[in-house]
Amino acid sequence: MKCSIKDCSGECETREITHTVRCHGQVVVIDHVPAEVCSVCGDVLLSRDTVRHIEQLLRTADRPARRVPLYEYA
């Protein structure tokens, strides 16, 4: 699939990414998220099903699988 960014000549490749989102005031990191990633500009596209799955995970997850350090840029 061709990249959706105007004037980018890249092709999207299926990869697993690490997705970061802020939910209820907390930073949440979700690993191994399937995505289409442009080989040239790095633009990331998530499918509707993937977005729905992430939303469900954020609504229903009790505890994270792991904890990671969070640093603030100061």
N, C-alpha and C positions, 0 to 999 in steps of 0.2 A: 504494500500500500504506500502511495506517495505521501510525503509529509504535507500537513494541512497549513503550514506557515507559508505565507506569500513569498515568492522568490526563493524558497529553499528547494534545492534539487535532491534532497535526501529521501531515502526510503525508510519506512518504519519497520522495525524488527520486534518480534515478540521477546520480551525479557521479563525478569522478575526485578522489581524495584523495592526500595524502602520508602514508604509513604508516611509523611508527617502531617498531622492535623491538630488543631487546637479544639478541644471539646470540653465544655463546662469549665473553662479557665485553665485546663491542664493540657500540656503538650503530650500527644499520643503518637507513638511510632509503631507502624505496622510493617512487618518484614515479609518478604516473599510475595508481594502483590503483583499479579500479572498485569502487564501494560504493553502498549505499543510505543516504542521509543525511536525517534528519528536518529539515523546513523550520522547525520551531519550536524544538526543544531541541538539535538538532545531533547526536543519537545516531547512531552509525555502525554499519551492519551489513555484514559481508562474506559473500559466498556461500561455500559449501563448496568450489566449484571455485577461487575466488580464494584461499582459505586454502591449499588444496593447492598451487596454483601458487607462492605465496609460500614455502611450506615447501620445495618443490623448488628454487626459486631460491636459498634460503639454504644448501641442501645442496650444490649444484653450482656456484655462481658462483665464478669464479676471482678476479676483481678487480672493484672497483666501477667504474661508468661515470664517476663523478666523485667528488671528495672535497669535503666541506663542513666549515666550522669548527664546533667543538663548544665551547660555553661552559658552565661549571659555575656553578650558582647558589650563591653563598657568602654 
